[in-house]
Amino acid sequence: MAETFSFTARGIAGNPHRVTFRIDECNLTGACSCADGTTGELCEHKLRILTGDPSQIVSGNESQVHDLLDYLPECDVWPHLERLISSKRQLEQAAEQYTEAKDALEHAMND
């Protein structure tokens, strides 16, 4: 049985975008009405929802994000989403380390 989740997300300029996910057996598909989404790209609106961030949702159904997330471990996209989330964490850690190293170098050069 297919399950559909639809959200309205706030865009950069404040324009609302329709974000829809459909789960049919183990296959997840997603669409968004934003410029990137209409070309099939993984836009920020879809990505935020898939990573559990409901902060841009303006349709009042933020709690449905958790319902959607409950399906994901069984879907074909799960390993890719896990990899993306892990990579983002690693990138954030690397950015922190870079900033710390830069600050240490700056401090050492000013001694």
C-alpha positions in Angstrom: 0.0 0.0 0.0 1.4 3.4 -1.0 1.7 6.2 1.5 1.9 9.9 0.6 3.2 12.8 2.8 2.7 16.3 1.6 4.1 19.5 3.2 4.2 23.2 2.4 7.7 24.5 3.1 8.9 28.1 3.2 11.2 29.1 0.5 14.2 31.5 0.5 12.1 34.4 -0.6 9.2 33.4 1.6 7.4 31.7 -1.3 5.7 28.5 -0.3 6.8 25.3 -2.0 4.8 22.0 -2.1 6.9 19.0 -1.0 5.6 15.6 -1.5 7.0 12.2 -0.7 5.5 8.9 -1.8 6.4 5.5 -0.4 5.3 2.5 -2.4 6.5 -0.7 -0.9 10.3 0.0 -0.3 10.6 2.8 -2.9 10.6 6.4 -1.8 10.1 9.2 -4.3 10.0 12.9 -3.6 9.0 16.1 -5.4 9.1 19.8 -4.7 7.7 22.8 -6.5 10.8 24.9 -6.1 13.2 25.6 -9.0 15.6 22.8 -8.0 12.9 20.4 -7.2 11.2 20.7 -10.5 14.4 19.6 -12.3 14.5 16.5 -10.0 17.4 17.7 -7.9 17.5 17.0 -4.1 16.5 20.5 -3.0 17.0 21.9 0.5 13.3 21.5 1.2 13.3 17.8 0.6 16.6 17.3 2.4 15.5 19.2 5.5 12.4 17.0 5.8 14.3 13.8 5.1 16.8 14.7 7.9 14.1 15.4 10.4 14.1 19.2 10.3 10.5 20.5 10.2 11.6 24.2 10.8 10.6 25.3 7.2 7.2 23.6 7.2 4.3 26.1 7.2 1.5 23.7 6.5 0.9 22.9 10.2 1.7 19.2 9.8 5.2 19.1 11.2 4.4 16.0 13.2 4.0 14.1 10.0 7.8 14.4 9.4 8.3 11.8 12.1 5.7 9.5 10.5 7.6 9.8 7.2 11.0 9.1 9.0 9.6 6.0 10.5 9.2 4.5 7.0 12.7 5.4 5.8 14.8 2.5 7.3 12.8 0.1 5.1 13.2 2.2 2.0 15.7 2.0 -0.9 17.1 5.4 -0.1 18.0 4.6 3.5 21.7 3.7 3.0 22.2 6.8 0.9 20.5 9.1 3.5 22.6 7.6 6.3 25.8 8.2 4.2 24.7 11.8 3.5 24.0 12.5 7.2 27.3 10.9 8.2 29.2 12.9 5.6 27.5 16.1 6.8 28.6 15.4 10.4 32.2 14.7 9.2 32.2 18.0 7.2 31.0 20.0 10.2 33.7 18.4 12.3 36.3 19.1 9.7 35.1 22.8 9.6 35.5 23.0 13.3 39.0 21.5 13.2 39.9 23.9 10.4 38.7 26.9 12.4 40.6 25.7 15.5 43.8 25.2 13.5 43.5 28.6 11.8 43.0 30.3 15.2 46.0 28.4 16.7 48.1 29.5 13.7 47.0 33.1 14.0 47.7 33.1 17.7 51.2 31.5 17.2 52.0 34.1 14.5 51.0 37.0 16.8 53.2 35.8 19.8 
